[in-house]
Amino acid sequence: MSDSLLPAGVTVLERGWLSSNNILLHGTSADEGAVLIDSGYASHAQQTLALIGDALHEGESLRLIANTHLHSDHCGGNAALVARHGCPIVIPPGDFEAVQAWDERRLSYRATGQRCERFSAAGKLLPGDRLRQGRLIWEVHAAPGHDPHSVILFERSLRTLISADALWERGFGIVFPELDGDSAFDEVEDTLNIIEALRPEVVIPGHGAVFIDVPGALSTARQKLAYFRKEPARHALHAVKALIVFHMLEVQESRLQALIDWLTQTPVLLDIWQRFYSAEPLQIWAERVIGDLVRNKALNASSAGADAVISIR
């Protein structure tokens, strides 16, 4: 990622897949403070604290955290950052009550077998609002699909989009409502159309490098969407494999049976098996999916058989 693509006053910390990218919006002076968009995963919290500390300008404080959505990889650093910097948090309105009550069922952490340290929100990041920081004005747009409450931010004068997981250079995030049996592929399409209508020239995605080939990214995303609409079971299997790899990025290694136990006890994965794959016994299905990831070199197995140790490549 070239810093030359970014507007002045914007720092992007490109993280990977366990933690989302962190985007710092600096003020015109250190006294104004900086705004952080998304905070990564809980197990990376100390790393996030160090990265943000290094990226803040001399004398600059962190005045606000704004989350595009509340999946664990985007808000898992909130609690640690608030403990360090004492700043408020604003979140999309659809998750506000769930956060204040800390309802992990509604917030997806229990369903996905993931972790997020409890935090409180001070306010809502409402679609239609404008987030003013420095000389830039970021429009807040609803972006349902990947998550029903997700938002994206657009700086119109510089045609720069913070797209979260609504658009990546080569696709978009798992469409989680579809895994629960709710229709959401239409919402993905609507969000892609909104992004196209905004005509961004620079996109800062939730994962991966900043990119400028927006027509190419939209074309790729629409091709994937068409495929998933035609083959919803394939989208579900893609989600299963992505969630397994995410888990392995967190734990790094696991005995095969322990990984199978995690898979078969994680509610969203169990629901997918029941909806799409229950003709096959659960244990055998779990072994087959993990085996596919090993064969495709997404995961490594120390040996064949039940005694294998599975690790992330």
C-alpha positions as protocol buffer text, in pm:
chain_id: "A"
residue {
  index: 1
  type: MET
  ca { x: 0 y: 0 z: 0 }
}
residue {
  index: 2
  type: SER
  ca { x: 137 y: 337 z: -102 }
}
residue {
  index: 3
  type: ASP
  ca { x: 85 y: 627 z: 137 }
}
residue {
  index: 4
  type: SER
  ca { x: 65 y: 845 z: -173 }
}
residue {
  index: 5
  type: LEU
  ca { x: -288 y: 711 z: -232 }
}
residue {
  index: 6
  type: LEU
  ca { x: -411 y: 849 z: 100 }
}
residue {
  index: 7
  type: PRO
  ca { x: -538 y: 1198 z: 178 }
}
residue {
  index: 8
  type: ALA
  ca { x: -322 y: 1410 z: 405 }
}
residue {
  index: 9
  type: GLY
  ca { x: -416 y: 1347 z: 764 }
}
residue {
  index: 10
  type: VAL
  ca { x: -514 y: 981 z: 716 }
}
residue {
  index: 11
  type: THR
  ca { x: -299 y: 691 z: 842 }
}
residue {
  index: 12
  type: VAL
  ca { x: -390 y: 331 z: 757 }
}
residue {
  index: 13
  type: LEU
  ca { x: -246 y: 49 z: 966 }
}
residue {
  index: 14
  type: GLU
  ca { x: -287 y: -258 z: 746 }
}
residue {
  index: 15
  type: ARG
  ca { x: -324 y: -554 z: 981 }
}
residue {
  index: 16
  type: GLY
  ca { x: -429 y: -883 z: 819 }
}
residue {
  index: 17
  type: TRP
  ca { x: -732 y: -1110 z: 868 }
}
residue {
  index: 18
  type: LEU
  ca { x: -754 y: -1162 z: 1244 }
}
residue {
  index: 19
  type: SER
  ca { x: -758 y: -786 z: 1301 }
}
residue {
  index: 20
  type: SER
  ca { x: -920 y: -535 z: 1072 }
}
residue {
  index: 21
  type: ASN
  ca { x: -725 y: -243 z: 935 }
}
residue {
  index: 22
  type: ASN
  ca { x: -705 y: 53 z: 1173 }
}
residue {
  index: 23
  type: ILE
  ca { x: -763 y: 396 z: 1019 }
}
residue {
  index: 24
  type: LEU
  ca { x: -647 y: 707 z: 1204 }
}
residue {
  index: 25
  type: LEU
  ca { x: -798 y: 1040 z: 1104 }
}
residue {
  index: 26
  type: HIS
  ca { x: -568 y: 1313 z: 1232 }
}
residue {
  index: 27
  type: GLY
  ca { x: -672 y: 1667 z: 1314 }
}
residue {
  index: 28
  type: THR
  ca { x: -526 y: 1988 z: 1178 }
}
residue {
  index: 29
  type: SER
  ca { x: -331 y: 2021 z: 1503 }
}
residue {
  index: 30
  type: ALA
  ca { x: -229 y: 1791 z: 1787 }
}
residue {
  index: 31
  type: ASP
  ca { x: -479 y: 1967 z: 2014 }
}
residue {
  index: 32
  type: GLU
  ca { x: -772 y: 1846 z: 1804 }
}
residue {
  index: 33
  type: GLY
  ca { x: -693 y: 1480 z: 1869 }
}
residue {
  index: 34
  type: ALA
  ca { x: -733 y: 1186 z: 1633 }
}
residue {
  index: 35
  type: VAL
  ca { x: -1026 y: 960 z: 1544 }
}
residue {
  index: 36
  type: LEU
  ca { x: -975 y: 586 z: 1508 }
}
residue {
  index: 37
  type: ILE
  ca { x: -1191 y: 383 z: 1273 }
}
residue {
  index: 38
  type: ASP
  ca { x: -1201 y: 17 z: 1392 }
}
residue {
  index: 39
  type: SER
  ca { x: -974 y: -140 z: 1649 }
}
residue {
  index: 40
  type: GLY
  ca { x: -889 y: -499 z: 1554 }
}
residue {
  index: 41
  type: TYR
  ca { x: -929 y: -827 z: 1744 }
}
residue {
  index: 42
  type: ALA
  ca { x: -905 y: -877 z: 2121 }
}
residue {
  index: 43
  type: SER
  ca { x: -597 y: -1099 z: 2118 }
}
residue {
  index: 44
  type: HIS
  ca { x: -411 y: -828 z: 1923 }
}
residue {
  index: 45
  type: ALA
  ca { x: -501 y: -554 z: 2173 }
}
residue {
  index: 46
  type: GLN
  ca { x: -147 y: -495 z: 2301 }
}
residue {
  index: 47
  type: GLN
  ca { x: -17 y: -484 z: 1945 }
}
residue {
  index: 48
  type: THR
  ca { x: -293 y: -239 z: 1855 }
}
residue {
  index: 49
  type: LEU
  ca { x: -206 y: -15 z: 2149 }
}
residue {
  index: 50
  type: ALA
  ca { x: 157 y: -4 z: 2036 }
}
residue {
  index: 51
  type: LEU
  ca { x: 71 y: 61 z: 1671 }
}
residue {
  index: 52
  type: ILE
  ca { x: -173 y: 341 z: 1755 }
}
residue {
  index: 53
  type: GLY
  ca { x: 75 y: 492 z: 1999 }
}
residue {
  index: 54
  type: ASP
  ca { x: 341 y: 502 z: 1729 }
}
residue {
  index: 55
  type: ALA
  ca { x: 102 y: 642 z: 1466 }
}
residue {
  index: 56
  type: LEU
  ca { x: -33 y: 929 z: 1674 }
}
residue {
  index: 57
  type: HIS
  ca { x: 145 y: 1255 z: 1603 }
}
residue {
  index: 58
  type: GLU
  ca { x: 358 y: 1417 z: 1871 }
}
residue {
  index: 59
  type: GLY
  ca { x: 131 y: 1558 z: 2139 }
}
residue {
  index: 60
  type: GLU
  ca { x: -179 y: 1412 z: 1974 }
}
residue {
  index: 61
  type: SER
  ca { x: -439 y: 1225 z: 2178 }
}
residue {
  index: 62
  type: LEU
  ca { x: -701 y: 975 z: 2065 }
}
residue {
  index: 63
  type: ARG
  ca { x: -1029 y: 1162 z: 2104 }
}
residue {
  index: 64
  type: LEU
  ca { x: -1278 y: 913 z: 1954 }
}
residue {
  index: 65
  type: ILE
  ca { x: -1319 y: 554 z: 1835 }
}
residue {
  index: 66
  type: ALA
  ca { x: -1578 y: 492 z: 1563 }
}
residue {
  index: 67
  type: ASN
  ca { x: -1670 y: 137 z: 1461 }
}
residue {
  index: 68
  type: THR
  ca { x: -1802 y: 58 z: 1115 }
}
residue {
  index: 69
  type: HIS
  ca { x: -1966 y: -255 z: 1260 }
}
residue {
  index: 70
  type: LEU
  ca { x: -1928 y: -473 z: 1564 }
}
residue {
  index: 71
  type: HIS
  ca { x: -1777 y: -795 z: 1441 }
}
residue {
  index: 72
  type: SER
  ca { x: -1502 y: -902 z: 1677 }
}
residue {
  index: 73
  type: ASP
  ca { x: -1218 y: -824 z: 1435 }
}
residue {
  index: 74
  type: HIS
  ca { x: -1328 y: -460 z: 1411 }
}
residue {
  index: 75
  type: CYS
  ca { x: -1401 y: -372 z: 1774 }
}
residue {
  index: 76
  type: GLY
  ca { x: -1197 y: -616 z: 1982 }
}
residue {
  index: 77
  type: GLY
  ca { x: -943 y: -349 z: 2075 }
}
residue {
  index: 78
  type: ASN
  ca { x: -1203 y: -99 z: 2198 }
}
residue {
  index: 79
  type: ALA
  ca { x: -1180 y: -185 z: 2568 }
}
residue {
  index: 80
  type: ALA
  ca { x: -800 y: -170 z: 2580 }
}
residue {
  index: 81
  type: LEU
  ca { x: -788 y: 157 z: 2388 }
}
residue {
  index: 82
  type: VAL
  ca { x: -1045 y: 319 z: 2616 }
}
residue {
  index: 83
  type: ALA
  ca { x: -851 y: 202 z: 2921 }
}
residue {
  index: 84
  type: ARG
  ca { x: -536 y: 362 z: 2777 }
}
residue {
  index: 85
  type: HIS
  ca { x: -677 y: 679 z: 2620 }
}
residue {
  index: 86
  type: GLY
  ca { x: -1009 y: 741 z: 2796 }
}
residue {
  index: 87
  type: CYS
  ca { x: -1188 y: 824 z: 2471 }
}
residue {
  index: 88
  type: PRO
  ca { x: -1557 y: 767 z: 2389 }
}
residue {
  index: 89
  type: ILE
  ca { x: -1684 y: 516 z: 2133 }
}
residue {
  index: 90
  type: VAL
  ca { x: -1955 y: 562 z: 1871 }
}
residue {
  index: 91
  type: ILE
  ca { x: -2114 y: 266 z: 1693 }
}
residue {
  index: 92
  type: PRO
  ca { x: -2385 y: 198 z: 1433 }
}
residue {
  index: 93
  type: PRO
  ca { x: -2729 y: 246 z: 1588 }
}
residue {
  index: 94
  type: GLY
  ca { x: -2858 y: -106 z: 1523 }
}
residue {
  index: 95
  type: ASP
  ca { x: -2618 y: -253 z: 1779 }
}
residue {
  index: 96
  type: PHE
  ca { x: -2640 y: 20 z: 2042 }
}
residue {
  index: 97
  type: GLU
  ca { x: -2882 y: -152 z: 2281 }
}
residue {
  index: 98
  type: ALA
  ca { x: -2703 y: -486 z: 2249 }
}
residue {
  index: 99
  type: VAL
  ca { x: -2372 y: -322 z: 2341 }
}
residue {
  index: 100
  type: GLN
  ca { x: -2514 y: -139 z: 2640 }
}
residue {
  index: 101
  type: ALA
  ca { x: -2665 y: -467 z: 2769 }
}
residue {
  index: 102
  type: TRP
  ca { x: -2362 y: -663 z: 2643 }
}
residue {
  index: 103
  type: ASP
  ca { x: -2581 y: -926 z: 2479 }
}
residue {
  index: 104
  type: GLU
  ca { x: -2320 y: -1156 z: 2321 }
}
residue {
  index: 105
  type: ARG
  ca { x: -2590 y: -1351 z: 2141 }
}
residue {
  index: 106
  type: ARG
  ca { x: -2710 y: -1045 z: 1952 }
}
residue {
  index: 107
  type: LEU
  ca { x: -2353 y: -926 z: 1903 }
}
residue {
  index: 108
  type: SER
  ca { x: -2249 y: -1252 z: 1729 }
}
residue {
  index: 109
  type: TYR
  ca { x: -1953 y: -1338 z: 1953 }
}
residue {
  index: 110
  type: ARG
  ca { x: -2119 y: -1640 z: 2112 }
}
residue {
  index: 111
  type: ALA
  ca { x: -2248 y: -1766 z: 1777 }
}
residue {
  index: 112
  type: THR
  ca { x: -1908 y: -1745 z: 1608 }
}
residue {
  index: 113
  type: GLY
  ca { x: -1699 y: -1873 z: 1898 }
}
residue {
  index: 114
  type: GLN
  ca { x: -1499 y: -1549 z: 1904 }
}
residue {
  index: 115
  type: ARG
  ca { x: -1390 y: -1308 z: 2178 }
}
residue {
  index: 116
  type: CYS
  ca { x: -1452 y: -942 z: 2240 }
}
residue {
  index: 117
  type: GLU
  ca { x: -1381 y: -757 z: 2564 }
}
residue {
  index: 118
  type: ARG
  ca { x: -1683 y: -569 z: 2695 }
}
residue {
  index: 119
  type: PHE
  ca { x: -1705 y: -197 z: 2621 }
}
residue {
  index: 120
  type: SER
  ca { x: -1972 y: 73 z: 2632 }
}
residue {
  index: 121
  type: ALA
  ca { x: -2078 y: 312 z: 2358 }
}
residue {
  index: 122
  type: ALA
  ca { x: -2118 y: 683 z: 2420 }
}
residue {
  index: 123
  type: GLY
  ca { x: -2311 y: 751 z: 2103 }
}
residue {
  index: 124
  type: LYS
  ca { x: -2436 y: 636 z: 1765 }
}
residue {
  index: 125
  type: LEU
  ca { x: -2273 y: 665 z: 1422 }
}
residue {
  index: 126
  type: LEU
  ca { x: -2591 y: 737 z: 1232 }
}
residue {
  index: 127
  type: PRO
  ca { x: -2633 y: 699 z: 854 }
}
residue {
  index: 128
  type: GLY
  ca { x: -2675 y: 1050 z: 720 }
}
residue {
  index: 129
  type: ASP
  ca { x: -2443 y: 1197 z: 982 }
}
residue {
  index: 130
  type: ARG
  ca { x: -2115 y: 1368 z: 899 }
}
residue {
  index: 131
  type: LEU
  ca { x: -1800 y: 1300 z: 1096 }
}
residue {
  index: 132
  type: ARG
  ca { x: -1587 y: 1615 z: 1087 }
}
residue {
  index: 133
  type: GLN
  ca { x: -1218 y: 1568 z: 1150 }
}
residue {
  index: 134
  type: GLY
  ca { x: -954 y: 1820 z: 1057 }
}
residue {
  index: 135
  type: ARG
  ca { x: -1045 y: 1970 z: 722 }
}
residue {
  index: 136
  type: LEU
  ca { x: -1227 y: 1656 z: 609 }
}
residue {
  index: 137
  type: ILE
  ca { x: -1594 y: 1569 z: 631 }
}
residue {
  index: 138
  type: TRP
  ca { x: -1679 y: 1197 z: 627 }
}
residue {
  index: 139
  type: GLU
  ca { x: -2035 y: 1109 z: 526 }
}
residue {
  index: 140
  type: VAL
  ca { x: -2184 y: 808 z: 704 }
}
residue {
  index: 141
  type: HIS
  ca { x: -2376 y: 567 z: 477 }
}
residue {
  index: 142
  type: ALA
  ca { x: -2567 y: 253 z: 573 }
}
residue {
  index: 143
  type: ALA
  ca { x: -2403 y: -55 z: 420 }
}
residue {
  index: 144
  type: PRO
  ca { x: -2606 y: -365 z: 513 }
}
residue {
  index: 145
  type: GLY
  ca { x: -2524 y: -709 z: 376 }
}
residue {
  index: 146
  type: HIS
  ca { x: -2211 y: -842 z: 543 }
}
residue {
  index: 147
  type: ASP
  ca { x: -2364 y: -713 z: 866 }
}
residue {
  index: 148
  type: PRO
  ca { x: -2714 y: -562 z: 881 }
}
residue {
  index: 149
  type: HIS
  ca { x: -2597 y: -262 z: 1083 }
}
residue {
  index: 150
  type: SER
  ca { x: -2267 y: -184 z: 909 }
}
residue {
  index: 151
  type: VAL
  ca { x: -2178 y: 162 z: 787 }
}
residue {
  index: 152
  type: ILE
  ca { x: -1918 y: 300 z: 547 }
}
residue {
  index: 153
  type: LEU
  ca { x: -1763 y: 649 z: 545 }
}
residue {
  index: 154
  type: PHE
  ca { x: -1706 y: 866 z: 239 }
}
residue {
  index: 155
  type: GLU
  ca { x: -1502 y: 1186 z: 205 }
}
residue {
  index: 156
  type: ARG
  ca { x: -1665 y: 1347 z: -97 }
}
residue {
  index: 157
  type: SER
  ca { x: -1412 y: 1621 z: -172 }
}
residue {
  index: 158
  type: LEU
  ca { x: -1130 y: 1365 z: -194 }
}
residue {
  index: 159
  type: ARG
  ca { x: -1349 y: 1077 z: -322 }
}
residue {
  index: 160
  type: THR
  ca { x: -1208 y: 847 z: -55 }
}
residue {
  index: 161
  type: LEU
  ca { x: -1415 y: 561 z: 88 }
}
residue {
  index: 162
  type: ILE
  ca { x: -1368 y: 366 z: 411 }
}
residue {
  index: 163
  type: SER
  ca { x: -1551 y: 53 z: 296 }
}
residue {
  index: 164
  type: ALA
  ca { x: -1517 y: -179 z: 599 }
}
residue {
  index: 165
  type: ASP
  ca { x: -1613 y: -530 z: 480 }
}
residue {
  index: 166
  type: ALA
  ca { x: -1870 y: -412 z: 225 }
}
residue {
  index: 167
  type: LEU
  ca { x: -1604 y: -403 z: -49 }
}
residue {
  index: 168
  type: TRP
  ca { x: -1255 y: -547 z: -64 }
}
residue {
  index: 169
  type: GLU
  ca { x: -1021 y: -542 z: -360 }
}
residue {
  index: 170
  type: ARG
  ca { x: -1126 y: -902 z: -437 }
}
residue {
  index: 171
  type: GLY
  ca { x: -1472 y: -937 z: -294 }
}
residue {
  index: 172
  type: PHE
  ca { x: -1652 y: -868 z: 34 }
}
residue {
  index: 173
  type: GLY
  ca { x: -1701 y: -1020 z: 377 }
}
residue {
  index: 174
  type: ILE
  ca { x: -1912 y: -1323 z: 464 }
}
residue {
  index: 175
  type: VAL
  ca { x: -2283 y: -1238 z: 440 }
}
residue {
  index: 176
  type: PHE
  ca { x: -2362 y: -1331 z: 799 }
}
residue {
  index: 177
  type: PRO
  ca { x: -2742 y: -1286 z: 791 }
}
residue {
  index: 178
  type: GLU
  ca { x: -2760 y: -1554 z: 520 }
}
residue {
  index: 179
  type: LEU
  ca { x: -2596 y: -1798 z: 763 }
}
residue {
  index: 180
  type: ASP
  ca { x: -2888 y: -1738 z: 1000 }
}
residue {
  index: 181
  type: GLY
  ca { x: -3143 y: -1809 z: 728 }
}
residue {
  index: 182
  type: ASP
  ca { x: -3220 y: -1442 z: 663 }
}
residue {
  index: 183
  type: SER
  ca { x: -3210 y: -1295 z: 313 }
}
residue {
  index: 184
  type: ALA
  ca { x: -2922 y: -1050 z: 268 }
}
residue {
  index: 185
  type: PHE
  ca { x: -2773 y: -1100 z: -78 }
}
residue {
  index: 186
  type: ASP
  ca { x: -3005 y: -825 z: -206 }
}
residue {
  index: 187
  type: GLU
  ca { x: -2863 y: -593 z: 60 }
}
residue {
  index: 188
  type: VAL
  ca { x: -2510 y: -674 z: -57 }
}
residue {
  index: 189
  type: GLU
  ca { x: -2612 y: -576 z: -410 }
}
residue {
  index: 190
  type: ASP
  ca { x: -2773 y: -254 z: -288 }
}
residue {
  index: 191
  type: THR
  ca { x: -2459 y: -161 z: -96 }
}
residue {
  index: 192
  type: LEU
  ca { x: -2238 y: -226 z: -398 }
}
residue {
  index: 193
  type: ASN
  ca { x: -2470 y: -1 z: -599 }
}
residue {
  index: 194
  type: ILE
  ca { x: -2440 y: 272 z: -335 }
}
residue {
  index: 195
  type: ILE
  ca { x: -2062 y: 249 z: -349 }
}
residue {
  index: 196
  type: GLU
  ca { x: -2067 y: 269 z: -728 }
}
residue {
  index: 197
  type: ALA
  ca { x: -2294 y: 576 z: -714 }
}
residue {
  index: 198
  type: LEU
  ca { x: -2054 y: 750 z: -473 }
}
residue {
  index: 199
  type: ARG
  ca { x: -1778 y: 711 z: -737 }
}
residue {
  index: 200
  type: PRO
  ca { x: -1486 y: 673 z: -496 }
}
residue {
  index: 201
  type: GLU
  ca { x: -1137 y: 697 z: -641 }
}
residue {
  index: 202
  type: VAL
  ca { x: -957 y: 554 z: -336 }
}
residue {
  index: 203
  type: VAL
  ca { x: -1092 y: 274 z: -116 }
}
residue {
  index: 204
  type: ILE
  ca { x: -964 y: 190 z: 233 }
}
residue {
  index: 205
  type: PRO
  ca { x: -1102 y: -161 z: 297 }
}
residue {
  index: 206
  type: GLY
  ca { x: -1153 y: -339 z: 626 }
}
residue {
  index: 207
  type: HIS
  ca { x: -888 y: -593 z: 527 }
}
residue {
  index: 208
  type: GLY
  ca { x: -615 y: -573 z: 265 }
}
residue {
  index: 209
  type: ALA
  ca { x: -436 y: -288 z: 97 }
}
residue {
  index: 210
  type: VAL
  ca { x: -578 y: 48 z: -5 }
}
residue {
  index: 211
  type: PHE
  ca { x: -678 y: 30 z: -373 }
}
residue {
  index: 212
  type: ILE
  ca { x: -785 y: 251 z: -661 }
}
residue {
  index: 213
  type: ASP
  ca { x: -927 y: 6 z: -917 }
}
residue {
  index: 214
  type: VAL
  ca { x: -1279 y: 49 z: -787 }
}
residue {
  index: 215
  type: PRO
  ca { x: -1456 y: -67 z: -1108 }
}
residue {
  index: 216
  type: GLY
  ca { x: -1248 y: -385 z: -1102 }
}
residue {
  index: 217
  type: ALA
  ca { x: -1326 y: -448 z: -736 }
}
residue {
  index: 218
  type: LEU
  ca { x: -1698 y: -392 z: -793 }
}
residue {
  index: 219
  type: SER
  ca { x: -1694 y: -629 z: -1090 }
}
residue {
  index: 220
  type: THR
  ca { x: -1522 y: -900 z: -884 }
}
residue {
  index: 221
  type: ALA
  ca { x: -1765 y: -849 z: -596 }
}
residue {
  index: 222
  type: ARG
  ca { x: -2067 y: -876 z: -824 }
}
residue {
  index: 223
  type: GLN
  ca { x: -1935 y: -1195 z: -982 }
}
residue {
  index: 224
  type: LYS
  ca { x: -1891 y: -1350 z: -637 }
}
residue {
  index: 225
  type: LEU
  ca { x: -2235 y: -1232 z: -531 }
}
residue {
  index: 226
  type: ALA
  ca { x: -2394 y: -1389 z: -839 }
}
residue {
  index: 227
  type: TYR
  ca { x: -2219 y: -1719 z: -763 }
}
residue {
  index: 228
  type: PHE
  ca { x: -2325 y: -1717 z: -398 }
}
residue {
  index: 229
  type: ARG
  ca { x: -2684 y: -1636 z: -491 }
}
residue {
  index: 230
  type: LYS
  ca { x: -2689 y: -1933 z: -726 }
}
residue {
  index: 231
  type: GLU
  ca { x: -2509 y: -2162 z: -478 }
}
residue {
  index: 232
  type: PRO
  ca { x: -2599 y: -2057 z: -121 }
}
residue {
  index: 233
  type: ALA
  ca { x: -2452 y: -2381 z: 17 }
}
residue {
  index: 234
  type: ARG
  ca { x: -2117 y: -2279 z: -134 }
}
residue {
  index: 235
  type: HIS
  ca { x: -2138 y: -1945 z: 43 }
}
residue {
  index: 236
  type: ALA
  ca { x: -2210 y: -2130 z: 367 }
}
residue {
  index: 237
  type: LEU
  ca { x: -1912 y: -2363 z: 315 }
}
residue {
  index: 238
  type: HIS
  ca { x: -1692 y: -2063 z: 233 }
}
residue {
  index: 239
  type: ALA
  ca { x: -1804 y: -1910 z: 564 }
}
residue {
  index: 240
  type: VAL
  ca { x: -1728 y: -2230 z: 757 }
}
residue {
  index: 241
  type: LYS
  ca { x: -1375 y: -2245 z: 619 }
}
residue {
  index: 242
  type: ALA
  ca { x: -1314 y: -1874 z: 676 }
}
residue {
  index: 243
  type: LEU
  ca { x: -1431 y: -1898 z: 1037 }
}
residue {
  index: 244
  type: ILE
  ca { x: -1210 y: -2202 z: 1100 }
}
residue {
  index: 245
  type: VAL
  ca { x: -907 y: -2018 z: 961 }
}
residue {
  index: 246
  type: PHE
  ca { x: -996 y: -1712 z: 1171 }
}
residue {
  index: 247
  type: HIS
  ca { x: -1007 y: -1932 z: 1481 }
}
residue {
  index: 248
  type: MET
  ca { x: -671 y: -2084 z: 1392 }
}
residue {
  index: 249
  type: LEU
  ca { x: -521 y: -1737 z: 1343 }
}
residue {
  index: 250
  type: GLU
  ca { x: -616 y: -1672 z: 1704 }
}
residue {
  index: 251
  type: VAL
  ca { x: -505 y: -2000 z: 1864 }
}
residue {
  index: 252
  type: GLN
  ca { x: -219 y: -2073 z: 1616 }
}
residue {
  index: 253
  type: GLU
  ca { x: -229 y: -2450 z: 1673 }
}
residue {
  index: 254
  type: SER
  ca { x: -474 y: -2711 z: 1796 }
}
residue {
  index: 255
  type: ARG
  ca { x: -507 y: -3084 z: 1830 }
}
residue {
  index: 256
  type: LEU
  ca { x: -729 y: -3214 z: 1552 }
}
residue {
  index: 257
  type: GLN
  ca { x: -996 y: -3338 z: 1791 }
}
residue {
  index: 258
  type: ALA
  ca { x: -995 y: -3009 z: 1982 }
}
residue {
  index: 259
  type: LEU
  ca { x: -1053 y: -2824 z: 1654 }
}
residue {
  index: 260
  type: ILE
  ca { x: -1332 y: -3063 z: 1561 }
}
residue {
  index: 261
  type: ASP
  ca { x: -1489 y: -3008 z: 1904 }
}
residue {
  index: 262
  type: TRP
  ca { x: -1470 y: -2629 z: 1857 }
}
residue {
  index: 263
  type: LEU
  ca { x: -1627 y: -2655 z: 1512 }
}
residue {
  index: 264
  type: THR
  ca { x: -1912 y: -2883 z: 1621 }
}
residue {
  index: 265
  type: GLN
  ca { x: -1989 y: -2672 z: 1930 }
}
residue {
  index: 266
  type: THR
  ca { x: -1983 y: -2331 z: 1760 }
}
residue {
  index: 267
  type: PRO
  ca { x: -2349 y: -2236 z: 1702 }
}
residue {
  index: 268
  type: VAL
  ca { x: -2322 y: -2074 z: 1358 }
}
residue {
  index: 269
  type: LEU
  ca { x: -2119 y: -2366 z: 1221 }
}
residue {
  index: 270
  type: LEU
  ca { x: -2356 y: -2621 z: 1370 }
}
residue {
  index: 271
  type: ASP
  ca { x: -2649 y: -2433 z: 1213 }
}
residue {
  index: 272
  type: ILE
  ca { x: -2479 y: -2444 z: 871 }
}
residue {
  index: 273
  type: TRP
  ca { x: -2428 y: -2820 z: 901 }
}
residue {
  index: 274
  type: GLN
  ca { x: -2794 y: -2867 z: 998 }
}
residue {
  index: 275
  type: ARG
  ca { x: -2922 y: -2652 z: 710 }
}
residue {
  index: 276
  type: PHE
  ca { x: -2696 y: -2769 z: 429 }
}
residue {
  index: 277
  type: TYR
  ca { x: -2491 y: -3076 z: 515 }
}
residue {
  index: 278
  type: SER
  ca { x: -2678 y: -3288 z: 771 }
}
residue {
  index: 279
  type: ALA
  ca { x: -2700 y: -3584 z: 531 }
}
residue {
  index: 280
  type: GLU
  ca { x: -2340 y: -3641 z: 641 }
}
residue {
  index: 281
  type: PRO
  ca { x: -2265 y: -3721 z: 1009 }
}
residue {
  index: 282
  type: LEU
  ca { x: -2142 y: -3412 z: 1193 }
}
residue {
  index: 283
  type: GLN
  ca { x: -1805 y: -3555 z: 1299 }
}
residue {
  index: 284
  type: ILE
  ca { x: -1727 y: -3683 z: 949 }
}
residue {
  index: 285
  type: TRP
  ca { x: -1831 y: -3351 z: 793 }
}
residue {
  index: 286
  type: ALA
  ca { x: -1608 y: -3159 z: 1035 }
}
residue {
  index: 287
  type: GLU
  ca { x: -1312 y: -3386 z: 960 }
}
residue {
  index: 288
  type: ARG
  ca { x: -1370 y: -3344 z: 586 }
}
residue {
  index: 289
  type: VAL
  ca { x: -1386 y: -2964 z: 601 }
}
residue {
  index: 290
  type: ILE
  ca { x: -1066 y: -2945 z: 805 }
}
residue {
  index: 291
  type: GLY
  ca { x: -905 y: -3194 z: 567 }
}
residue {
  index: 292
  type: ASP
  ca { x: -997 y: -2971 z: 273 }
}
residue {
  index: 293
  type: LEU
  ca { x: -823 y: -2677 z: 440 }
}
residue {
  index: 294
  type: VAL
  ca { x: -511 y: -2888 z: 494 }
}
residue {
  index: 295
  type: ARG
  ca { x: -512 y: -3014 z: 135 }
}
residue {
  index: 296
  type: ASN
  ca { x: -556 y: -2660 z: 5 }
}
residue {
  index: 297
  type: LYS
  ca { x: -264 y: -2549 z: 227 }
}
residue {
  index: 298
  type: ALA
  ca { x: -467 y: -2302 z: 432 }
}
residue {
  index: 299
  type: LEU
  ca { x: -379 y: -2512 z: 738 }
}
residue {
  index: 300
  type: ASN
  ca { x: -95 y: -2747 z: 819 }
}
residue {
  index: 301
  type: ALA
  ca { x: -125 y: -3093 z: 980 }
}
residue {
  index: 302
  type: SER
  ca { x: 172 y: -3241 z: 1166 }
}
residue {
  index: 303
  type: SER
  ca { x: 71 y: -3593 z: 1066 }
}
residue {
  index: 304
  type: ALA
  ca { x: -217 y: -3797 z: 936 }
}
residue {
  index: 305
  type: GLY
  ca { x: -480 y: -3931 z: 1173 }
}
residue {
  index: 306
  type: ALA
  ca { x: -644 y: -3834 z: 1499 }
}
residue {
  index: 307
  type: ASP
  ca { x: -317 y: -3737 z: 1671 }
}
residue {
  index: 308
  type: ALA
  ca { x: -242 y: -3459 z: 1421 }
}
residue {
  index: 309
  type: VAL
  ca { x: -165 y: -3109 z: 1541 }
}
residue {
  index: 310
  type: ILE
  ca { x: -328 y: -2851 z: 1316 }
}
residue {
  index: 311
  type: SER
  ca { x: -155 y: -2516 z: 1275 }
}
residue {
  index: 312
  type: ILE
  ca { x: -192 y: -2204 z: 1069 }
}
residue {
  index: 313
  type: ARG
  ca { x: 43 y: -2166 z: 772 }
}
